[in-house]
């Protein structure tokens, strides 16, 4: 706490319990700091006027006598009487001894002088003790570092006061940082130092709040922290600007903000990719409808027209012509089924267990990979959204395994407990590298994660942890909805 703040605190405490004249003097400079209201009233002038007077005329003792008295009794914890010198009287000196005591607050020393009445000593000391205790309690329970600093001639910060939170926040003791404030600048990179100096310059010119955020490197912990410095400047009696405030650790909130921003960017990229995929899928379906269904229907129409013309002219229609038309109709049915299956697999109508088991057999035929499907139940109750999500995630997972894993065996397990549904897909391939999951274009993995997140489930992909085995393990979990 600053000398001015201490003196005001002390004087306010004295006003509540002392009616006599009270003087507070800065011990090193022997300059009057403040007085009680009774002194101002008795002298008929303000504090600035009193400061222009000598201590001799105010107290009836010389500065040397007062200094020697304090030095002799500096270790006393109570007031010690000092007789006034009538020869120094200025018309306001009485025969009662002065009550003098040296008071220390933090790094500052003050001389407390009370004229005439000493009956309020205990109240004064109690008030001072309570005020100091309150201040220390507030500082001790503040989640950060409480500080006071001024600027030196070069415009750099010089710390006047630092709370014990200094060590926990910056890894430095308060004494070390007060002795060398450049240690604080040394913890920052160049850009953050420039930013802090600009904020300080603006706060100095406008006497506005300093609110700065930056990174500091804690060498002892080999870690970077984000800190926020927030303080308010005020001009002291000597014209020096002093900032008083708090420094806090905002690393967690900064990291969370960056994660949210990155998540939004990833989601935007995934959304754009999904829109592109949808357009490609629409184009493919449109092309299939036009080429396959349109072509088949055109062929059927031509064939029927030929038959009608033949019948109209009395010509015979061959069985081969009819069979050709029948074949075209069959192909049309097959195209319709294929397009419908691509849009939504009809196999899901038989249940998720049957659908995954059928898809495993289909994959085994197509990919020449051994598939092992297992489920503890004949059927597992899932919602329509969960069923399609499990099915599509399974398809995407096998597509990734076929492209990258070089696996020969894939194991799929579907299970359900009282509270959740779980699907595990594992292979014996080469595994996945951490960097592969962070690739900009890894939309397959991101798409699976978003499908699961939309249904309040969890998605995890990792390399196999079984001893002696390699490969990748994908685990999807969905909560079982109430009423299912």
N, C-alpha and C positions, 0 to 999 in steps of 0.2 A: 504494500500500500504506500502511496506517495506521502511526503511530509505534509502537503497541504490537506490531503484527505484525512490523514491521521489527526492533524490539529483541529479540523472541523469536527471530527468524531469526538475528540476529547472535550472540546468546548461545549458541544451539545450535551454530553454526559454531565459536565459540571453545572450547566444551567439548571438541570433538574434538581440539584441538591445543594448548591452553594449560592448564597446571596451576597457574599463579600467580593472584594476585588480579586480577580484571578488573572494571572499573566502566564502565557505560554511562550517560551523562548527557545529558539533553535540553539542547541548546545554548542555545535562547532563554530557557528558564526556569531553567536551572542546577539542575534537579531530577534526583535519581537515578531512573533508569528500571529498571534491573535489574543484577544482579551474577552472577559465577560462583559455583558451589557452594562453592569454597574460601573466599570472603569470608564466607558465611553460617556456615561451620564455624568459621573463626577468630574471628569476632565472637560466635558463640554465640547468634544471634537470627535471626529470619526477615526477609524483604525489607521488610515494613511497619515493623519495628523499626528497620532501617537507615535508612529514609527519614525517620525522625524525628530522626536524628542530622545534624549539620552536615557539610558537605564538609570543613571545616577539620579536624575530628577524624578523619574517614575517610581523607583523603588527605594531611594534613599540609601543605596549602596553602590559602590563603584563596580564596573565590570570585572576588574581584577579581583576584588573581594568576593564577588559572586562566583567567579570561575574557580578561585582557590577553595571556597567553601564546598562547591560541588565536587571538585577533584578529591577533596579530603573525605567526603562522605558518599562517593559515587556507588559504593556497594551496599548502602543502606536501603532497606525496603520500606522505610517510613519517612515521614517528614522530619526535617531537622531545623531547629530554629536558628535564625540569623538576625542579629540586632542591626537596626538601621543607624545611619550616621546623621545626626541632626545637622551637621555642617553642610550636608548635601540637600537639605530640605528646600523644596520649591513651593512651600505653602500647603503641601498635601501629605506631609510626613507625620505619622503619629508615633507614639512611644511603644506600640505593640511590636513584638518581634515578627519578622517574616517567617512563613512556613515554606521551606524549600525542599524539593525532592527531584532527583534525576529519574526520568521515565524513558524506558527504551521500548520502541515498537518496531519490530523487524530489524532493519539496518539503521534506523534513525534514532537519535537521542534528543530529548526535549528536557528543559528545566521548567518545572511547574512551581509557580510562586503564588501563595495565597496570603493576603493581608488579613490580620485581625482575628478571624474565626477559623478554628481547626476542627470543629465538631463534625464536619461532614466528610472527613477523610475516608471512612469505611464505605460510605455511599458512593463516593467518587471512584474508588478502586474497584468496587463491585460492578459499577456501571461500565468501567473500562474493561474489566475482565469479561463481562457478559458480551459486550460488543465485539471484543476480539474473538471470543469463543464462537459467536454467531458467524463472524467472517470466516474463520477457519473451517467451520462446519459446512458452510456454503461452498467454499473452494474445494474441500475434500470430497464432496459429493457431486461436484460438477463433472460430467462425462467428457473431460478434455483437459486442455492446458489453459489456465488463466494466466494472463501476462499483462505487463506494461512495457512499452518501449518508446524510445525517442529516436530522432534521426541525428547522426553525427554530421560533421562538416561536409563529408562526401555524400550525404543524403542516404546513408545506409542505416539499417535498423540497429539500435543498441538497446538490449533488454535491460530494464530497470528492475523488474520483478518477474519471477516465473514460479508457478506453483509446482508441487511435487509430481503433478501429472506429466511433467516434462520427460521423465525417464520412460514412462509407459508409452508415450506417444512418439517421441523422436529418438529414443535409445540413448539420450544424453542426459547427464545430470543438470539440474538448474544452475548450479554454480559454474560448471564448465561452459554452458551457453552464455551466461551473463559475462564471463570473463572474455569470451571470444564469440561475438554474435555472428561473425563470418562463417562459423560452422553451419549455421542455418542455411545461408546461401550456397555453401558447398554441397549441401545435400540435394540441390535441385539441378536439373539440366538447364542449358543456356536459355531456351525459349521460356521456361517458367520463371527464371530469374528476371528476364526482360519484362514479362507480364506483371510480376509483383512490383517492380520498380515503377511501371506506368500507373498501376493502381495507387501506389503510395504518393506519387506526384500529384495525381488528381485529388486524392483525399487531402493532401497538404494545401493545395490551392483553394479548394472549395470547402475545406473543413467538413467533408462529408464522410459517411461511413465507409470504412475499408472492408470490402467483401471480395476475397480472392480465393480461388481454388487452384491447386497445383499438386504435382507429384514430388515426393522426396524419397531418396534412396537411403534405407537404414542399413548401414554397412554391417553392424553386428548381427543383424538378422538376415542379411542378404535378401532383402525384400523391398519392394516399392509400395509406398502408401499414397493414397490421395488424401490431402488435408484441406480443410476450409479455415481461413483466417478471417475472423469477423471482429471488428473493433471500431470504437468511436473516438475521434480526436477531441482534445480540449486544450485550450491555451492556459498554461500555468501563470502565476503572478510574475514570474521572471520573463515571460514572453515565449518560453519554450513550448512547443506543441508535444503533447504526450498522448499516445494511443493506449486505450485500455479495452481488453476484450478477451475472447476465448478462441482457442484453436482446437478443432475436432477432427477425428478420423472419419472420412466419408468414403473409404475404399469400398465397403460393401454396397452402398447405394450407387456409387459410380459403376461398379462392375455389373450390378443388376440393370442399370440404365443401358450400358453397352450391350448386355445380353438381349434386352428387349429390342433395342434398335437393330441388332444383328438378326434377331428372330423375325422382325418385321421385314427386313430386306430379304431373308431367306424365303419367307412366306410369299412375298411379292414375286420373287423369281419362280417359286414353285407354281404359284397361281398362273403366271404367264406361260410357264411350260405346260401346265395342265390345259390351259385354253388352246395352246398350239396342238397338243395331243388330241383334244376334242375335235378341233377343226380337221386334223388329219384323219381321224376316225370317221367323221362325217363324210369327208371326201371319199374315203375308201368304201363306206357303205353305199354312198350315192353311186360310185363307180360300179360296184357289184350289182346294185339294183338295175342300173342302166345297161351294163354289159351282159350280165347273166340273165336276170329276169326279163329285161327288155329284149335281149337277143332271142331268148327262148320263146317269148310270146310272139315275136315277129315270125320266127320259124314255124310256130304252131299256126299262126294266121295264114302264112303262105301255103303250108301243107293242107289246111282245111279248104282254102280257096281252090287249090288244085283238085282236091277230091270233089268239091261241089261242081266245078267245071266238067270234070269227067262224068259225073252222074248226070249232069244236064245234057250232055251230048250222047248219052247212052253207053259210054265206055265203062269198062269194068274197073273197079278199085281194087288194087292188090292188097293182100294181107301185109306185105312188107311196108307199104305206105302207112298203114294204120299202126304198125309196130314202131315205125320211126317217130310218129307223132306221140305214141305212148312213152317212148324213151325220152323224148324232149320234155314231156310233162313230168316224168320222174325226176329228171335233172332240175326242173324248176322247183319241185317240192324240196329237193335236197338243198338247193340254194336258199330257199326260204327258211328251212330249218337251220342252216349254217349262220345266216344273218341274224336270226332270232336268238340262236345260242350265243353269238358274240355279244349281243346286247344284254341278255340276261340268261345264264345257263338254266335250262329247264330242270337239270339234275338237282338243283337246289330245292325243288318242290318235294323231293324225296327225303330231305333232311341234310344237315351239314355233314354228318358222319358218312352217309352214302356218297355225297358229292365229293368229299376229299378222297375217299377210297377210290372212287371211279377215276378222278383226276390223276391220282398216283399211278394207276394202271396205264392210263393214256400216256403220261410222261415216260413211263418205263418203256413203252413201245417206241415212242418217238426219239428218245435221247440215249437209249442203250445204257441206262444207269439203273442200278438195282434200287427199288423203293421199298421201304419197310414202314407200313402204316399200322398204327396201333391206337386203340381207343378202349377205355375201360367200360364204356356203356354202349348199348345198342343205339341209343339216340340221346342227344344232348339238347336241351331246350335253349334256343337262342332267338333273338329278335331278327327280323328280316334284315335290318341294317348290319347287325353283327355277323350274320351268315354271309352276306355278300362281301363284307370287309375281310373276314377270314379266308374266303375263297379267293378273292383278288390278291390278297397279300401272299397267299400260298403260291399263286401263279407267278407273281412278280419275284418271289424268292427263288423259285425253281429256274426262272429265266436268268437271274443273276448267277445262280450256281452253274448253269449250263455254259454261260459266257466266260466266267472268270475262275471258278473254283477248281476245275480239273478233278472233280470228285467221281468216285465209282459207286458210292453208296450214299443214299439219302434216307434218313429216318425221320418220320413224322409221328408225333404223339399228340392226341387230343384228349383232354381230360376236363372234368368239372368237379368242383367241391360245392360246399353249401353256399359259398359267397362269390366264386369266380369261375370263369372258363379260361383254360390255358391251352395254347398250341405251341409246341416246340418243334422247330425244323433244324436238324443238324446234318452235317455232311462230313466226309473224311478228306476234304480238299486241302488246298494250300493255306486256307485261313484268310483273314482280312487284316490289312494294315491300318493303323489308326488314321493315317493320312487319307486313306480311301474314303473314310466316313465323312471327311471334311471337304471333299472335292466340290468345286463350284457346280459341276454338272451331275452330281449324284442325286438326280431327281427321283430315281427309283426308291432309294432309302428314305428320302424326305417325304415322298408320297405315302409310303407305308406308315411312317411316323405320324403324319397328319391324319390319315384314316383312323388310326388308333386313338389319337388325342381327341378327335371329334366325337368319339363314343366313350370318352372318359376312361380309356384303358391305358395300359403301359406297354411300351415297345423297347426291347433290348436286343442288341446284336454284339456278339463278342466271340473271341476265339475259344475253342474248346479248352476247358480246364481239367479234363480227365488225364491222368498220368499216361504218358506214352501215346497219346492221341493228338491229332491235329485236325483242323477244320474249323468251321464256323457254326455257331449256335444262335438261332433267332428265337426269341420268346415273346409271345403276345399274350396279354392277359386282359380280359374284359370282366367287369363286375356283372353279377347276375342281378337283373332288375327285380324288384319286389313284385310279387304276383305272378312271376313266371313259374 
